Amino acid sequence: MSQYLPLVILAFLAAFIATPLVGRLATRTGFVDEPQPHKMHVHPMPLLGGLAIYLALCVALFIALFRVNLASDMTQMAAIAVGATLLMLVGLWDDRRGIAPRAKLLAQVAAALIIAVAGVRVELFPWPLVNFAITLFWFVGISNAINLMDNMDGLAAGTSAVSALFFTILAASAGQGLVASLAAAVTGASLGFLYYNISPAMIFMGDTGSLLLGFLLAVIGIKYSPATLPLGSTWMVPIIVLGLAVFDTTLVTFSRLRSRRPVSQGGTDHTSHRLARMGLGINRAVLTMYIIAAALGMLAVYITQSPPATATVLFIALLAVGAIGLLVLERARPIPSTNPLVVILAEDDQARTAIRAARTISSQLAVLASPRSDPSVLRAYLRELALTPEAFSRWLDSGTDEAVGPSEMWNEVFRLCGRVLHITDDAHPEQLLELLRESNLIIVCRGLGWSSGVRALLSEFRGRIVLAPGVVFHGESTLPENQWNDPKILLRVLEDTLLGARRKEKKS
């Protein structure tokens, strides 16, 4: 194991240095991930993190050629490099322009064929066609599993690092130099990137990184075959080490098929999302996933030291636990759609509280100002919507653009987390109706400036409305002051309303 530690450190340092550099490149070239309803972030995030992982892997594996005796594995090394590069480029193009799921699937099959021809394939059964089919299924499945796991800050990188670390330990103890070298490089590169991807993330790996890591972990899993241990105690080891990714993919597939949704469609129904909604919160949900991945890795190490009969019993028990976990989590309360369109009807300073709460779940805010709203209140709304409130406040208070420096800083100052519109019966009624129809959540704040026409429109959208304290609206209940002024309670109310509106839409 000690001879592979330098590879871990080298890959870590390479990724640690490359990640912020490619992050700046991504920002300058507009290579960013825009917020979407099924994604967790609410601001544009630089991509290209996967490119940093790829570069780190190239550096580490190039050094491995001189440190580890891999002369007999050069053909397979070349095939693995070609397959990994192919998927990295496909992921890069997908992050930039978007690729149809079928095209990505074809690329994964092509990469699997390349390395299968080079001899990296399953050899469990005496029937070559069966082994070949399992090989393709494994590569496509694990590549997509890691891709699906990339749904929270630090999740895909962290779990990949844990799995790769245990593969390093297992392969090193079995004397498999190629497998240990690959696993060590993946461990270090994932950890180096994780430093910048841990919550709150500074950069995303994108499909560039997730497809790459999934492909390499699939290669490592197939290549792990210790000659000194009985096959009955080792054939299930790759499945166990990567068990968390396999479980998450199974859960998502089962859940989406059950609700008649396309499996390739993004959503907030992953294991991590469900754990977060069960009370763990986002950060503890990710940490729990790390712990589960480590526990599976330790179980895999134990199984390799067990007789085949014991290993089989433990594997069957693990499958049973996984089945129970799948049933429990599939029934768990789902996380609300992130980045929904939130419409806030505002008149006075009360709306600032609504804007602050809504910003935590969305970057799509539409603040509809009453004709009675004071100009100073409108300025306060703009401050709350600004992504850089300090710079924006300096500009508002100064009356001159000199307060924010040269004109190249204006993009920063004028980036708003939404928009402010004046709405009356006579001005933009069509725009108001369109906003209300597209909205996922409507927050109505206290005010006397809303006409009967506006109120009549709102009555059509009951079920997605939250009423602030003091609002009089068709006799419906409003939030008490103590709940409105408590950020955590107010956030929970907004999330509950989002979930209720989504369930109502599904039933209709």
LOBADREN-913274 format. One line per field, with one value per residue (C-alpha): x, y, z; residue in three letters. Coordinates in nm, 3 decimals, always signed. Layout:
<atoms>
x <- c(X; ...)
y <- c(Y; ...)
z <- c(Z; ...)
torgu <- c(ALA; ...)
</atoms>
This chain:
<atoms>
x <- c(+0.000; +0.281; +0.413; +0.079; +0.055; +0.275; +0.029; -0.258; -0.065; +0.047; -0.303; -0.441; -0.192; -0.250; -0.628; -0.589; -0.385; -0.579; -0.932; -0.925; -0.746; -1.008; -1.276; -1.153; -1.144; -1.502; -1.623; -1.448; -1.578; -1.932; -1.887; -2.130; -2.417; -2.734; -2.989; -3.266; -3.581; -3.432; -3.091; -2.979; -2.788; -2.961; -2.673; -2.469; -2.174; -1.854; -1.812; -1.493; -1.411; -1.410; -1.133; -0.919; -0.982; -0.883; -0.559; -0.472; -0.531; -0.307; -0.024; -0.053; -0.081; +0.210; +0.426; +0.286; +0.438; +0.782; +0.710; +0.502; +0.583; +0.300; +0.486; +0.264; -0.050; +0.036; -0.228; -0.501; -0.364; -0.388; -0.744; -0.846; -0.692; -0.881; -1.211; -1.168; -1.074; -1.374; -1.617; -1.443; -1.488; -1.849; -1.917; -1.742; -1.962; -2.271; -2.186; -2.140; -2.408; -2.613; -2.636; -2.939; -2.940; -2.928; -2.608; -2.444; -2.548; -2.389; -2.066; -2.061; -2.115; -1.836; -1.596; -1.693; -1.632; -1.286; -1.162; -1.354; -1.164; -0.842; -0.926; -1.092; -1.410; -1.604; -1.498; -1.733; -1.917; -1.813; -2.029; -1.845; -2.166; -2.302; -1.974; -1.974; -2.332; -2.253; -1.944; -2.144; -2.417; -2.159; -1.981; -2.296; -2.457; -2.167; -2.090; -2.451; -2.465; -2.182; -2.338; -2.664; -2.479; -2.358; -2.663; -2.529; -2.214; -1.927; -2.135; -2.003; -1.642; -1.647; -1.811; -1.587; -1.282; -1.398; -1.472; -1.144; -0.951; -1.087; -1.015; -0.656; -0.629; -0.783; -0.578; -0.252; -0.292; -0.356; -0.053; -0.255; -0.039; -0.260; -0.578; -0.405; -0.246; -0.576; -0.758; -0.488; -0.501; -0.881; -0.864; -0.619; -0.781; -1.126; -1.001; -0.813; -1.128; -1.345; -1.171; -1.344; -1.664; -1.758; -2.062; -2.087; -1.930; -1.708; -1.713; -1.893; -1.740; -2.027; -2.074; -1.709; -1.606; -1.892; -1.880; -1.501; -1.503; -1.784; -1.597; -1.272; -1.445; -1.615; -1.275; -1.126; -1.419; -1.382; -1.003; -1.008; -0.953; -0.708; -0.554; -0.462; -0.821; -1.116; -1.355; -1.649; -1.518; -1.429; -1.671; -1.918; -1.654; -1.685; -2.064; -2.028; -1.762; -1.980; -2.298; -2.410; -2.406; -2.585; -2.848; -2.909; -2.951; -3.192; -3.394; -3.417; -3.506; -3.773; -3.919; -3.938; -4.081; -4.338; -4.442; -4.427; -4.146; -3.849; -3.552; -3.317; -3.515; -3.345; -3.513; -3.476; -3.562; -3.215; -3.100; -2.927; -3.237; -3.456; -3.212; -3.205; -3.583; -3.595; -3.433; -3.061; -3.030; -2.807; -2.463; -2.539; -2.703; -2.379; -2.175; -2.407; -2.344; -1.968; -2.012; -2.222; -1.965; -1.688; -1.892; -1.946; -1.573; -1.488; -1.744; -1.582; -1.240; -1.386; -1.557; -1.229; -1.093; -1.398; -1.477; -1.697; -2.001; -1.974; -1.916; -2.228; -2.443; -2.317; -2.383; -2.739; -2.794; -2.665; -2.908; -3.192; -3.090; -3.072; -3.421; -3.562; -3.378; -3.518; -3.875; -3.828; -3.662; -3.897; -4.179; -3.985; -4.110; -3.950; -3.750; -3.927; -3.826; -3.533; -3.522; -3.900; -4.058; -4.162; -4.396; -4.405; -4.681; -4.522; -4.618; -4.421; -4.110; -4.274; -4.178; -3.808; -3.861; -4.033; -3.752; -3.483; -3.665; -3.745; -3.384; -3.274; -3.475; -3.475; -3.301; -3.620; -3.805; -4.063; -4.145; -4.470; -4.480; -4.810; -4.871; -4.877; -4.517; -4.281; -3.966; -3.746; -3.916; -3.849; -3.482; -3.491; -3.636; -3.351; -3.095; -3.246; -3.241; -2.880; -2.625; -2.369; -2.579; -2.287; -2.176; -2.536; -2.610; -2.309; -2.435; -2.792; -2.683; -2.421; -2.629; -2.326; -2.156; -1.818; -1.899; -1.864; -1.553; -1.508; -1.786; -1.656; -1.787; -2.144; -2.223; -2.149; -2.358; -2.662; -2.685; -3.018; -3.178; -3.502; -3.686; -3.918; -4.232; -4.512; -4.845; -5.195; -5.521; -5.440; -5.068; -4.940; -5.240; -5.139; -4.789; -4.932; -5.158; -4.869; -4.645; -4.913; -4.971; -4.599; -4.537; -4.469; -4.522; -4.699; -4.631; -4.880; -4.760; -4.960; -5.094; -5.401; -5.287; -5.413; -5.725; -6.023; -5.902; -5.566; -5.733; -5.969; -5.673; -5.507; -5.818; -5.756; -5.424; -5.513; -5.290; -4.969; -5.026; -4.865; -5.026; -4.811; -4.938; -5.209; -5.316; -5.691; -5.768; -6.101; -6.104; -5.809; -5.567; -5.243; -4.911; -4.869; -4.603; -4.378; -4.368; -4.316; -4.023; -3.851; -3.641; -3.640; -4.016; -4.090; -3.863; -4.044; -4.381; -4.262; -4.129; -4.453; -4.655; -4.433; -4.478; -4.852; -4.884; -4.676; -4.888; -5.203; -5.065; -4.983; -5.336; -5.488)
y <- c(+0.000; +0.243; +0.242; +0.380; +0.660; +0.894; +0.851; +0.955; +1.262; +1.354; +1.323; +1.524; +1.808; +1.810; +1.836; +2.085; +2.316; +2.258; +2.300; +2.675; +2.740; +2.564; +2.728; +3.072; +2.955; +2.830; +3.162; +3.366; +3.149; +3.116; +2.746; +2.751; +2.543; +2.752; +2.687; +2.448; +2.335; +1.991; +2.120; +2.223; +2.544; +2.878; +3.072; +2.997; +2.770; +2.721; +2.379; +2.216; +2.056; +1.725; +1.857; +1.922; +1.564; +1.434; +1.634; +1.515; +1.154; +1.197; +1.334; +1.060; +0.770; +0.900; +0.892; +0.547; +0.409; +0.475; +0.384; +0.066; -0.222; -0.191; -0.307; -0.612; -0.395; -0.133; -0.251; -0.230; +0.100; +0.244; +0.116; +0.257; +0.594; +0.603; +0.508; +0.756; +1.036; +0.958; +0.985; +1.295; +1.467; +1.351; +1.486; +1.812; +1.857; +1.766; +2.026; +2.288; +2.215; +1.927; +1.575; +1.351; +1.061; +0.811; +0.969; +0.950; +0.589; +0.509; +0.678; +0.469; +0.151; +0.251; +0.310; -0.025; -0.201; -0.045; -0.182; -0.510; -0.581; -0.505; -0.776; -0.576; -0.779; -1.004; -1.368; -1.529; -1.772; -2.022; -1.845; -1.554; -1.386; -1.374; -1.235; -0.972; -0.865; -0.835; -0.630; -0.379; -0.361; -0.301; -0.021; +0.159; +0.108; +0.233; +0.526; +0.642; +0.564; +0.807; +1.057; +1.032; +1.063; +1.409; +1.580; +1.754; +1.945; +1.705; +1.388; +1.227; +1.330; +1.222; +0.883; +0.815; +0.893; +0.656; +0.372; +0.423; +0.424; +0.081; -0.048; +0.073; -0.119; -0.434; -0.430; -0.343; -0.634; -0.865; -0.740; -0.596; -0.303; -0.164; -0.172; -0.021; +0.254; +0.347; +0.344; +0.553; +0.811; +0.831; +0.867; +1.157; +1.338; +1.313; +1.445; +1.733; +1.838; +1.776; +2.059; +2.305; +2.105; +2.054; +2.256; +2.540; +2.438; +2.673; +2.457; +2.153; +1.850; +1.821; +1.521; +1.567; +1.442; +1.212; +1.005; +0.988; +0.874; +0.626; +0.473; +0.437; +0.289; +0.039; -0.051; -0.093; -0.313; -0.547; -0.559; -0.649; -1.026; -1.143; -1.472; -1.569; -1.558; -1.786; -1.649; -1.726; -1.463; -1.191; -1.184; -0.965; -0.724; -0.458; -0.460; -0.403; -0.129; +0.056; -0.050; +0.302; +0.413; +0.091; +0.145; +0.509; +0.421; +0.140; +0.371; +0.648; +0.407; +0.233; +0.561; +0.723; +0.418; +0.390; +0.753; +0.711; +0.961; +0.921; +0.773; +1.017; +1.318; +1.500; +1.524; +1.561; +1.200; +1.060; +0.892; +1.210; +1.423; +1.183; +1.166; +1.546; +1.563; +1.300; +1.550; +1.521; +1.833; +1.859; +1.854; +1.568; +1.375; +1.395; +1.298; +1.002; +0.889; +0.906; +0.689; +0.435; +0.418; +0.361; +0.093; -0.089; -0.069; -0.219; -0.494; -0.573; -0.603; -0.835; -1.052; -1.109; -1.265; -1.486; -1.836; -1.838; -1.961; -1.677; -1.425; -1.543; -1.519; -1.167; -1.059; -1.195; -1.016; -0.693; -0.732; -0.776; -0.460; -0.276; -0.391; -0.271; +0.060; +0.103; +0.054; +0.291; +0.568; +0.534; +0.630; +0.915; +1.266; +1.411; +1.732; +2.029; +2.133; +2.369; +2.703; +2.733; +3.051; +3.247; +3.544; +3.795; +4.055; +4.340; +4.683; +4.772; +4.666; +4.336; +4.191; +4.203; +3.908; +3.717; +3.792; +3.673; +3.345; +3.284; +3.345; +3.041; +2.813; +2.998; +3.246; +3.300; +3.568; +3.808; +4.089; +4.257; +4.603; +4.769; +5.117; +5.238; +5.122; +5.399; +5.444; +5.385; +5.049; +4.959; +5.034; +4.800; +4.525; +4.571; +4.545; +4.214; +4.077; +4.177; +3.895; +4.145; +4.360; +4.567; +4.686; +4.740; +4.943; +5.166; +5.235; +5.307; +5.536; +5.727; +5.851; +5.806; +5.511; +5.622; +5.448; +5.109; +5.180; +5.128; +5.009; +4.651; +4.613; +4.694; +4.334; +4.238; +4.522; +4.472; +4.093; +4.039; +3.726; +3.808; +4.120; +4.394; +4.484; +4.740; +4.565; +4.717; +4.632; +4.882; +4.801; +4.459; +4.244; +3.978; +3.968; +3.924; +3.638; +3.469; +3.497; +3.352; +3.061; +2.981; +3.028; +2.745; +2.959; +3.290; +3.499; +3.776; +4.049; +4.308; +4.603; +4.795; +4.860; +4.535; +4.594; +4.363; +4.250; +4.138; +3.963; +3.784; +3.653; +3.528; +3.334; +3.102; +2.986; +2.869; +2.591; +2.765; +3.086; +3.185; +3.484; +3.711; +3.834; +4.095; +4.000; +3.990; +3.753; +3.572; +3.479; +3.240; +3.201; +3.394; +3.314; +3.428; +3.692; +3.453; +3.209; +3.484; +3.631; +3.296; +3.218; +2.840; +2.816; +3.044; +2.835; +2.516; +2.676; +2.772; +2.420; +2.261; +2.483; +2.389; +2.019; +2.056; +2.240; +1.975; +1.690; +1.875; +1.915; +1.542; +1.445; +1.677)
z <- c(+0.000; +0.084; -0.272; -0.397; -0.140; -0.351; -0.640; -0.413; -0.299; -0.650; -0.795; -0.502; -0.556; -0.931; -0.888; -0.604; -0.830; -1.154; -1.017; -0.940; -1.269; -1.479; -1.262; -1.370; -1.730; -1.701; -1.562; -1.832; -2.115; -1.980; -1.910; -1.618; -1.490; -1.479; -1.203; -1.301; -1.120; -1.039; -0.926; -0.580; -0.664; -0.716; -0.876; -1.191; -1.105; -1.306; -1.458; -1.595; -1.260; -1.446; -1.669; -1.361; -1.245; -1.589; -1.592; -1.241; -1.343; -1.648; -1.433; -1.170; -1.415; -1.622; -1.310; -1.225; -1.546; -1.397; -1.034; -1.082; -1.314; -1.567; -1.877; -1.919; -1.892; -2.156; -2.403; -2.142; -2.013; -2.364; -2.407; -2.069; -2.162; -2.492; -2.329; -2.045; -2.286; -2.505; -2.215; -2.080; -2.418; -2.446; -2.096; -2.185; -2.490; -2.290; -2.026; -2.296; -2.553; -2.422; -2.563; -2.595; -2.344; -2.631; -2.768; -2.426; -2.396; -2.732; -2.621; -2.302; -2.501; -2.740; -2.449; -2.299; -2.632; -2.662; -2.333; -2.361; -2.684; -2.495; -2.241; -1.961; -1.926; -1.693; -1.698; -1.448; -1.675; -1.941; -2.201; -2.370; -2.485; -2.130; -1.998; -2.273; -2.197; -1.825; -1.909; -2.114; -1.848; -1.573; -1.759; -1.864; -1.522; -1.309; -1.543; -1.514; -1.142; -1.060; -1.299; -1.105; -0.774; -0.874; -0.725; -0.413; -0.331; -0.267; -0.304; -0.623; -0.559; -0.195; -0.246; -0.548; -0.335; -0.058; -0.301; -0.487; -0.158; -0.063; -0.412; -0.362; -0.035; -0.182; -0.503; -0.328; -0.086; -0.385; -0.577; -0.867; -0.975; -1.253; -1.043; -0.738; -0.950; -1.115; -0.781; -0.611; -0.890; -0.871; -0.491; -0.502; -0.795; -0.635; -0.301; -0.464; -0.646; -0.339; -0.153; -0.390; -0.435; -0.070; +0.039; -0.045; -0.375; -0.574; -0.887; -1.029; -1.202; -1.451; -1.675; -1.773; -1.431; -1.335; -1.654; -1.627; -1.263; -1.326; -1.619; -1.423; -1.118; -1.349; -1.497; -1.150; -1.040; -1.336; -1.315; -0.945; -0.942; -0.675; -0.785; -0.428; -0.298; -0.382; -0.644; -0.414; -0.168; -0.419; -0.716; -0.525; -0.387; -0.666; -0.627; -0.251; -0.279; -0.532; -0.354; -0.268; -0.632; -0.733; -0.462; -0.558; -0.925; -0.837; -0.611; -0.870; -1.150; -0.942; -0.818; -1.161; -1.334; -1.056; -1.109; -1.489; -1.540; -1.777; -1.591; -1.766; -1.643; -1.357; -1.021; -0.646; -0.568; -0.501; -0.181; -0.067; -0.123; +0.069; +0.360; +0.368; +0.386; +0.661; +0.896; +0.825; +0.614; +0.308; +0.471; +0.710; +0.427; +0.227; +0.533; +0.589; +0.233; +0.299; +0.609; +0.421; +0.141; +0.397; +0.576; +0.248; +0.175; +0.514; +0.459; +0.125; +0.291; +0.555; +0.293; +0.107; +0.426; +0.477; +0.346; +0.032; +0.226; +0.478; +0.201; +0.021; +0.335; +0.407; +0.049; +0.062; +0.394; +0.238; -0.052; +0.198; +0.386; +0.055; -0.042; +0.292; +0.255; -0.094; +0.025; +0.318; +0.118; -0.178; +0.056; +0.214; +0.171; -0.145; -0.144; -0.305; -0.654; -0.631; -0.809; -0.855; -0.986; -0.676; -0.720; -0.432; -0.418; -0.226; -0.106; +0.204; +0.395; +0.495; +0.157; +0.244; +0.477; +0.198; -0.049; +0.195; +0.260; -0.108; -0.211; -0.014; -0.243; -0.574; -0.800; -0.998; -0.804; -0.943; -0.699; -0.805; -0.657; -0.574; -0.717; -0.355; -0.294; -0.188; -0.404; -0.100; -0.050; -0.413; -0.353; -0.055; -0.275; -0.523; -0.242; -0.128; -0.483; -0.553; -0.563; -0.429; -0.193; -0.059; -0.402; -0.507; -0.194; -0.259; -0.608; -0.493; -0.210; -0.407; -0.697; -0.919; -1.085; -0.946; -0.617; -0.779; -0.982; -1.355; -1.583; -1.594; -1.235; -1.336; -1.430; -1.071; -0.931; -1.152; -1.120; -0.949; -0.812; -0.992; -1.100; -0.972; -1.168; -1.117; -1.164; -1.174; -1.349; -1.620; -1.656; -1.766; -1.665; -1.920; -1.773; -1.425; -1.535; -1.717; -1.410; -1.184; -1.420; -1.441; -1.069; -0.828; -0.518; -0.454; -0.144; -0.073; +0.161; +0.353; +0.155; +0.046; -0.309; -0.460; -0.665; -0.687; -1.029; -0.893; -0.602; -0.840; -1.036; -0.718; -0.619; -0.915; -0.771; -0.423; -0.297; -0.395; -0.195; +0.136; +0.312; +0.528; +0.866; +0.835; +0.482; +0.427; +0.143; +0.103; +0.470; +0.437; +0.727; +0.737; +0.900; +1.261; +1.323; +1.517; +1.222; +0.966; +1.159; +1.221; +0.906; +0.968; +1.020; +0.725; +0.502; +0.611; +0.532; +0.184; +0.122; +0.246; +0.013; -0.280; -0.204; -0.164; -0.495; -0.671; -0.532; -0.642; -0.995; -1.014; -0.908; -1.167)
torgu <- c(MET; SER; GLN; TYR; LEU; PRO; LEU; VAL; ILE; LEU; ALA; PHE; LEU; ALA; ALA; PHE; ILE; ALA; THR; PRO; LEU; VAL; GLY; ARG; LEU; ALA; THR; ARG; THR; GLY; PHE; VAL; ASP; GLU; PRO; GLN; PRO; HIS; LYS; MET; HIS; VAL; HIS; PRO; MET; PRO; LEU; LEU; GLY; GLY; LEU; ALA; ILE; TYR; LEU; ALA; LEU; CYS; VAL; ALA; LEU; PHE; ILE; ALA; LEU; PHE; ARG; VAL; ASN; LEU; ALA; SER; ASP; MET; THR; GLN; MET; ALA; ALA; ILE; ALA; VAL; GLY; ALA; THR; LEU; LEU; MET; LEU; VAL; GLY; LEU; TRP; ASP; ASP; ARG; ARG; GLY; ILE; ALA; PRO; ARG; ALA; LYS; LEU; LEU; ALA; GLN; VAL; ALA; ALA; ALA; LEU; ILE; ILE; ALA; VAL; ALA; GLY; VAL; ARG; VAL; GLU; LEU; PHE; PRO; TRP; PRO; LEU; VAL; ASN; PHE; ALA; ILE; THR; LEU; PHE; TRP; PHE; VAL; GLY; ILE; SER; ASN; ALA; ILE; ASN; LEU; MET; ASP; ASN; MET; ASP; GLY; LEU; ALA; ALA; GLY; THR; SER; ALA; VAL; SER; ALA; LEU; PHE; PHE; THR; ILE; LEU; ALA; ALA; SER; ALA; GLY; GLN; GLY; LEU; VAL; ALA; SER; LEU; ALA; ALA; ALA; VAL; THR; GLY; ALA; SER; LEU; GLY; PHE; LEU; TYR; TYR; ASN; ILE; SER; PRO; ALA; MET; ILE; PHE; MET; GLY; ASP; THR; GLY; SER; LEU; LEU; LEU; GLY; PHE; LEU; LEU; ALA; VAL; ILE; GLY; ILE; LYS; TYR; SER; PRO; ALA; THR; LEU; PRO; LEU; GLY; SER; THR; TRP; MET; VAL; PRO; ILE; ILE; VAL; LEU; GLY; LEU; ALA; VAL; PHE; ASP; THR; THR; LEU; VAL; THR; PHE; SER; ARG; LEU; ARG; SER; ARG; ARG; PRO; VAL; SER; GLN; GLY; GLY; THR; ASP; HIS; THR; SER; HIS; ARG; LEU; ALA; ARG; MET; GLY; LEU; GLY; ILE; ASN; ARG; ALA; VAL; LEU; THR; MET; TYR; ILE; ILE; ALA; ALA; ALA; LEU; GLY; MET; LEU; ALA; VAL; TYR; ILE; THR; GLN; SER; PRO; PRO; ALA; THR; ALA; THR; VAL; LEU; PHE; ILE; ALA; LEU; LEU; ALA; VAL; GLY; ALA; ILE; GLY; LEU; LEU; VAL; LEU; GLU; ARG; ALA; ARG; PRO; ILE; PRO; SER; THR; ASN; PRO; LEU; VAL; VAL; ILE; LEU; ALA; GLU; ASP; ASP; GLN; ALA; ARG; THR; ALA; ILE; ARG; ALA; ALA; ARG; THR; ILE; SER; SER; GLN; LEU; ALA; VAL; LEU; ALA; SER; PRO; ARG; SER; ASP; PRO; SER; VAL; LEU; ARG; ALA; TYR; LEU; ARG; GLU; LEU; ALA; LEU; THR; PRO; GLU; ALA; PHE; SER; ARG; TRP; LEU; ASP; SER; GLY; THR; ASP; GLU; ALA; VAL; GLY; PRO; SER; GLU; MET; TRP; ASN; GLU; VAL; PHE; ARG; LEU; CYS; GLY; ARG; VAL; LEU; HIS; ILE; THR; ASP; ASP; ALA; HIS; PRO; GLU; GLN; LEU; LEU; GLU; LEU; LEU; ARG; GLU; SER; ASN; LEU; ILE; ILE; VAL; CYS; ARG; GLY; LEU; GLY; TRP; SER; SER; GLY; VAL; ARG; ALA; LEU; LEU; SER; GLU; PHE; ARG; GLY; ARG; ILE; VAL; LEU; ALA; PRO; GLY; VAL; VAL; PHE; HIS; GLY; GLU; SER; THR; LEU; PRO; GLU; ASN; GLN; TRP; ASN; ASP; PRO; LYS; ILE; LEU; LEU; ARG; VAL; LEU; GLU; ASP; THR; LEU; LEU; GLY; ALA; ARG; ARG; LYS; GLU; LYS; LYS; SER)
</atoms>
